[in-house]
Amino acid sequence: MAPIGGVMLGTNRMTRVLEIDVTNRCAVVEPGLINLWLTRAVAARGYFFAPDPSSQMVSSIGGNVSTNAGGPHCLKYGITTNHVLGLEIVTGSGDRIRLGGKVWDRHGYDLTGVAVGAEGTFGLVTGITVRLLHAPEAVKTILGLFATIDAASEAVSAIIAAGIVPAALEMLDDVVIRAIEAGVGAGYPREAGAVLLIELDGPRAEVEMEAERSAALCRARGALDVRVARDETERALLWKGRKEAAGAIGRIAPSFLLQDAVVPRSKLPQIMREVQAISARHRVLVANVFHAGDGNLHPLICYDDRDPDELARAKAANDEMLRACIALGGSVTGEHGVGVDKAESLELQYAEVDLNFMYRLRRVFDPAGLMNPGKLLPSHPACGEAFRAPRPVLPEGAWV
Amino acid sequence: MAPIGGVMLGTNRMTRVLEIDVTNRCAVVEPGLINLWLTRAVAARGYFFAPDPSSQMVSSIGGNVSTNAGGPHCLKYGITTNHVLGLEIVTGSGDRIRLGGKVWDRHGYDLTGVAVGAEGTFGLVTGITVRLLHAPEAVKTILGLFATIDAASEAVSAIIAAGIVPAALEMLDDVVIRAIEAGVGAGYPREAGAVLLIELDGPRAEVEMEAERSAALCRARGALDVRVARDETERALLWKGRKEAAGAIGRIAPSFLLQDAVVPRSKLPQIMREVQAISARHRVLVANVFHAGDGNLHPLICYDDRDPDELARAKAANDEMLRACIALGGSVTGEHGVGVDKAESLELQYAEVDLNFMYRLRRVFDPAGLMNPGKLLPSHPACGEAFRAPRPVLPEGAWV
């Protein structure tokens, strides 16, 4: 097959669905399978694969497993680790191991759970057994328009406190709204200070009732307007703005830093005020998109990369925001993993004693440090037991 | 405080709820807290702690964490690991480590997940952060009566295939029914070959609708009768039989071996036929209680311990049943852990290469083998990298 973007497409990408077992509600797939393809493969039988990162049209299930990806619907359905039943891995030590299987209850140590999110540092994932869920009978999407982020945050708290578990609960601020409307256009009113996208799914009777309750709670918390998508076309339009938010920012800034951090849900109003204060102090424009239901924020710090001073201010603002999240009991990565970018920042969050256990765990699977070196864990020498194996010398252009 | 059963009650038991944080839907507890006490502590605010092993009136949350306990309601709510957000552990290496926290998304390796179910082999758990769930608006319990286990199993498949996710889906066979009715009495008709206990919870409208659908599916699969508990008293009575099933067996046999194994749900009818064939071959009476929804079976193998031949036959039947579960793609332990009893049987399920990774993982946390030696993993010498540290000599009566 033709090489696309330097990567050869073909069977060596391991993109097959190996087995669909609806009786046991699971599927066995190869790691290169595109996330959305699995739901497409099982939709006709009434099932779906729940983890839905916004990248699901292009990201592979192997990638979702390695980063333990989230997505808008993880509020109700959980993150990737909650949907992986078994893994086959060729470890850095050269062993081929099988973890977990089709049954839910596990036996011995839960190595499957710890391998999800290991970002390739244990070895190569060669097979994945995932859960399939029964597709909900009905889905309803509501758009709440608010004057301020604070008011929208209060509506979020009220919905959660009422015991409603929306499938998704997304918030966008005024900067994002204007960028989207200048670009793709999703019908969000430009004068709103924040929009709240609420999606409910489940049995039809429940969805209708909870949609009414959610709309009433938005109005009681001062919503300027509440709109309910009447059909699939309107629903897709409301989601279109959210899913293309990051791209739309390109209309208002030459570059941006997309951050991914988490705070306990109760701290959302406080972190939003801190994000605004930090951006004002560093004179950078910040746009906000976030999974409000689970406290996962995505500030987009706008800057012009031709201006070194602005770049420096953007980076400083970014660091302060991450520190503020940790200070509020949160985490510096929500759903996008650690990689190289955030490896050093784990030291902000963990004590050296905690990190040392992670180094030791890595060595269990990859004693010589061959697998994705430099990823996931900080490499500085202060860690007494740090993973100090020399980085392997690889032929130029090798894909590691 | 007075010693009870040789154990001193008091603050050294670590039984406190340290924090209830309903905004973030979590609680921080000490490991000695009795499971049911947590739900009692938060019930007035409309919350509950989902893992509900049948032992929940006496078992501690620390014990639930160490065995990764399940319970009748894990079909809908998942097992203990799905409800633990953070742990504090004093490891075998003498380090005090903090894993996870209040936020859902994790960062770095998921050590919390792998420590749940470690059965004390990593160290002492000294603090636990758990999720709290909003109590459902309504609960409805249905009893389906069937002529045979096969017919009841078909009803289970039909309910699951219809996309209904009951909170619990329990099955009991004729031997258990008769034992219960001879003892505590739960109103199960003695002539039934099997009863199916179906519990639905959630918003009232949904519960009503799904109760009707479940009842209709039972009738369509040949149920002799379908009863719906009209109030909390009737509901408690239906559950009383299930919860006291193991005790009731004492009326029909001097001793029994209670097994805990799992097969993929689709294999339930097949394993039930094999269990019956095995018990006939070894001339032992077997009573069956199981979490039908998730394929977790609990055969109770009855014997008289004064008869060495019968004891030998009971043990042989037990071994054959476990092997049959593994042959069908299942596991030799569902929710009750491995301990000493099943440590050797891990070799039936895992290849040596897989087990070696478990030994190496254990050494990460407990390099000298001080913590719960002999538990969870087989100790035989064939494992090249086996955990061979000498067992520590402890003063007589020490509590390990």
Interface residues (C-beta under 8 A of the other chain):
Chain A: D21 T23 N24 R25 G46 N68 G70 C74 G78 I79 T81 N82 T91 D95 R96 I97 R98 L99 G101 K102 V103 W104 D105 R106 H107 G108 Y109 D110 L111 G113 V114 V116 G117 A118 H134 A135 E137 S157 I160 G163 V165 G202 P203 A205 E206 M209 E210 V262 V263 P264 R265 S266 D294 G295 N296 G329 G330 S331 V332 T333 G334 E335 V338 L346 Q349 Y350 A351 V353 D354 L355 N356 F357 M358 R360 L361 R362 V364 F365 L376 L377
Chain B: D21 T23 N24 R25 G46 N68 G70 C74 G78 I79 T81 N82 T91 D95 R96 I97 R98 L99 G101 K102 V103 W104 D105 R106 H107 G108 Y109 D110 L111 G113 V114 V116 G117 A118 H134 A135 E137 S157 I160 G163 V165 G202 P203 A205 E206 M209 E210 V262 V263 P264 R265 S266 D294 G295 N296 G329 G330 S331 V332 T333 G334 E335 V338 L346 Q349 Y350 A351 V353 D354 L355 N356 F357 M358 R360 L361 R362 V364 F365 L376 L377
